[in-house]
């Protein structure tokens, strides 16, 4: 998590998270912390909130007869959590998400699993139409506590240059 304390007045500081375009370097890997242990309640609420009616996520008896033998955590929940874990590090200052690509689910996640995330910087370029911004592409992995990779995706974001983020503006 990248945090900076910016002075906003005499003896007064405001925390600021995220990276500016200049802070990214191709090949750097950021390990996002803290991790998150997924509970049965997390899975049930998210599944029902999103109107996913597949019983594999909330019917233990049904899931007992599947190849997994128990309920699976909804993959959209794990995607949301893994993406969220990366925000304070790679996209807190983002102006816009430009795209999500190559989303892959490579292993199941179950109630009680603790998950972590890490992101590798794949590409950086200055915007052709926005001189105070640039485009960054990252690959993010979701991993269980035992190191098993269960998810990966690429995300492309529009990132401001230093001095041009919303939180650089006076009064924020």
C-alpha positions, 0 to 999 in steps of 0.5 A: 500500500502506497501512502503519503502524508501531505502537509495541508496546513501548519501541523496538519497532514492528510494521508494520500494513497495510490501511485502517479504515472511516474511511480510505475515501472514495467516489471515491478510487482506490488504485493497487496496487503492485508489479505482477506479470509472469505466467510460463508456469510460473505459468499451468501450475501454477495451471491444473493445481492447479485441475484446469482441463483446457482445453488453451488454457492449457497446450498450445502446439500447440492454442493455436497454432490458436486465434484467439489463436495462443498459450496464454492465462493462466487467467483465474482466475489473473489474478483471484486475482493482481489481488485479491491485489494489492489486499489490503494496501491495501483489505482487509488488515483485512477481517473478511469478504468479503461478495460479488463482483459484475460480474466481467468479462474484457475482454482476454486475458493472455499469458505474459510480460504484466506486470499491475497493479491499481487500486481505486476506492471506490464505496460506504461505509456503517456496519453496521446490526447491528455498531456497530464495523464498516462495509461498503465496496464497491470496483471493481478494475481489472486493467491490463497495463503498456501500459494495456490493461484486461483485467479488472474486478470489484466487491467488498464487504467488512466493514471494522472501525472504527479500534481494532476490527481483529484487529491492534489487539488486545493481543498481536498 
